Amino acid sequence: MDRIKVMVNGLPGNMASNVAKLIIDDQRFDLVSKSLTGPEITAHQHEVAEVTIDLILPDKRERDILAIKANGGNFIVVDYSHPTAVNGNAEFYCRHNLPFVMGTTGGDRQLLEKTVTDSSNAAVIAPNMAKQIVGFQAMMEYAADSFPGLFKGYTLTVKESHQKGKADTSGTAKAMVKVFNLLGVSFSVDQIIKERDPDVQHKKWGIPKKHLKGHGWHTYTLTSEDRTVRFEFTHNVNGRDIYVPGTLDAIQYLHTKVNQGAQGSIYTMTDVLKAC
């Protein structure tokens, strides 16, 4: 079976590096030895698992992408860049018909989806690539569909903590707020408590020091109107390894869909899970 060519954008970022390393080790894939990066990056190359990857700055990407396609054929893109780059990157991928897995959160998500559906491109877009967390979200969405208004009258507290370098509010937390809204709870995403201070994370939250630079802790607390009943859902992730297997499954899934002729199509990690 021919290997799937994959370009991982967002190097030298930690998440992009983790995904690139696993792609190198996976017999299903061939890693394109180039990566789109941000204008603030001064390095020209980045090494992952003894593989040297050329970093392409925004002003060179048009020329370099055309050269890569001309010399190496089609490939799948994985985007773990920066929230501010989401919409511009998506427009670029669609303009060049580069199917992509968008693991980066943030940006204008409605515009992101419209960019794909208005094009002949296809993408997997998900605020979270961790299969177990996606499964938890799917269960909660099932509850919202089956029992709308179940928690009407309850108050909600949402707390999320990620590494200091994460610029935006958790996409997973935002998605869960929509679910709780369907369950009858009045709550907006700007009420999410977002923690990015390593000192507070360690001393007050109890997050291990070694994971302060890479973690995702979420707690959703529902309290009844008379405060006699409380429900709490928590998922705490230390490190980034949990997100990689789902990303690789998303690449395989998207590759299959593209080969089947998908155009203007958006898929979620729930779609990916159902196909596994």
N, C-alpha and C positions, 0 to 999 in steps of 0.2 A: 504494500500500500504506500502511495506517495505521502511523504510527510507534508504537514500543513505549515506553510511559511507564516511566521508571526513577527510583527514589529511591536516592541513594547516602548511606548512613549511615556516620558516623565522621569527618565534617568537623569541624574543619579539619585533620585528619590528612593526612600527605603522600600516602599511598597512595590514600585516598578522593579527595583533590584531583586526583591524576593521572587517576583513572578518570572523575571528573566532567568534567574538561576534554575528554577524548576522546569522551565521550558527547555533549557539546555540539557537537562537530565532526562527528559521525557522523549521516548522514541517516536511519539506521534507528531512531533513538531521540529521545525528548523527555525532557529532564531535569526532574524534579519539583524546584521551587525551594525545597525544604525538606529538612532532614537531621537525623536523630536524633543527638544528641551526648551526651557524658558530663557528669556532675554537676560536674566540675571546670572546665568551660569557662565563662568569664565573658562572652565575646562573644555578641551576639545574632544577628550575621550574618557571613557569610564570602563573599568574592568569588572566583569562578573564571571566568577568561576573560571578564571584564566582566559576568558574570551574578551577581547578588546572591542568595545562598541563606540563608534563615532557619534558624537553628539551634534545634532543639527539645530542651529539657532533659527528663530522665526524668519529672518530675512533670507535664509538659504533653503527653506523647506520646499518651496515650489520647484526649484530647479532639481533638488536632490531626490524628491519623491518621484518625479518624472523619470529620472535616470534609473532609480531602483526598479520601477515598474518595467522600464524598457529592457533592463538587463536580467531581471530575475522573475518577471511575471507577477501574478496577483498574490496578495497576501492579506492576512487578517491583522487588524490593529488592536492593541490593548492600550487603553488610556488610563494611566494613573498619574496625572499631571497636577494641575492646581485649579481650584474652583473658578478663578478668574479666566481660565483658558478654555473651560468646557464648551461654551457656545462657539467660539472662534474655531476651536479644533473640530467640532462636529461639522460646521459648515465646510471646512477644508476637506474633511474625510468624504463628505457627501459630494462635493464638487469633483473630487477625483475618484469617486466610486470605490472607496476603501471601506469595506465592511468593518465595523468596530465594536469592541466590547468596552462600554464606558463604566469604569470602576470609580472614576472621580465623582465626588459629590459636589453640590453647589451649582452655581450658574442659574440661568432661567430654564427650569425643567420643561415648561410648556413649549418654549421656543426650541429647546433641544429636540423634543419629540416631533414638533412640526417640521423642523429641518430635515428629519429623516423621512417622514411620511410624504413630504413634498418632493422627495428625490427618488432616484432609482436605486438607492442604497439600502442596506439592512444593518440592524444593530441590536445588540443585547444591552439594555440599559437597566442598571439596578443600583440602589443606594447602598446595598450590602451584598457581597459575594460569598459570605459564609453560609454554607448550605443549611446548617442546623438553625441559624438565626432566621434564614429565609423560610424554613419550615415552620418555625414558631410564628412568624408573621402571617403565613398562610393559614395557620390554625385560628389565629385571631381574626383574620378577614372572614373565615368561614363562620365564626361566631357572630360577627357583625352582620353578615348577610342573613343568617338564620334567626338571630334574636336581636333585631334592631331596637335600640332604646333600652337594652337590658340594664345599663348602669345609669339610667336617667336619675338626676338628683345627686349623684355622687360627685365629689370633687376629685380632681386629678393633679398629681405632682409628677413631673418628669425631670429626672436628673441624668445628665450624661457627662462623662469625662473622657477626654482623648488627649493625646500628647500635645504639648505646647505648640508645635508647628502646624496643627490642624486649624486652618483659618476659619472654616464655616461651622455652623451648627450641624450636628450629626444628621445625615440624610435618613438613617434608620429611625431616629427619634421623630423626625418630621413625618415619615410615613406612618408610624404608629399613632401619632396624634390624629391623623385622618381616620384611622380605625376606631379609636376611642370616641371620636365625634359621632361616627355611625352607631356606636353603642349607647349614645344618648348623653355623652359628657360634653359640657361646654368648656372648650379649651383651645387656645391658639398657639401656634408655633413660637411666637415671641415670648411665651411664658415658660419655655423650656429653660431649665437651669443648666448652664453650660460652664464646666470647669476646665481651665487650662493652666492653672498655677500648680507646678510640680510640688511645691511645699504643702499646699492644701491637699493635693491628691494623695500624698503619702501619709501625712499626719492625721488628716480628718477622714479620708476615705479608706485608708489602709491599703492603697495600691503599692505593691512591692517596688522598691527603688529601681530594680533592674528592668522594670517594665514601664517606667515613667515616660520613656521616649517612644513607646509603642504599645498602646492599649485602647480598649473601647469598653467602658463600663456604663451600663444603662439600668435605671430602675424606674418602673412605672407604678405609682401608688394610687389606689382608688379608695376613698373614704366616704362612708355613708353620711347622709345629711345630719343624722343625730350623733355621728362619730362613734357609733357602737360597733361598726363593721369595717374591716379593712382588708383589701386584696392587694397583693404586691407581686409584680413580675420583674425578675432580674435576669440579665444576661451579662456576665463579665468576661471579657476576653483579654488575656495577657499575651502580648506579642502579635505577630501578623500572619503566622503560618495558617491559621484557620481560613483565611480568605483565598489562599492560592489554589487549592483543589477545585473550588467552585469556579474560579476564573478560567482554569484549564478546561473544565467541562463546558463552560460558556463558549470558549473558542471552538471546541469540537462541534457543539450544537449549531453555532452560527455558520460554520463551514458547511455543514450538511444542508442547512436551509438555503444558503447561497447557491449551492450546487443544484438545489431543487428549483431554483429560479426566483427566490424571494426578492421583491423590490418594494421600496417604500415601507418596509416592515420593521416593527419594533417588537422585541421579545424581552421577557423578564426572566429573572432567575427562577421564578416559579415554573415557567415554561421549561427551563433547563432541567430542573429537578424532576419534573414529570417525565422527561425523556430519558433520564438516567436509568 
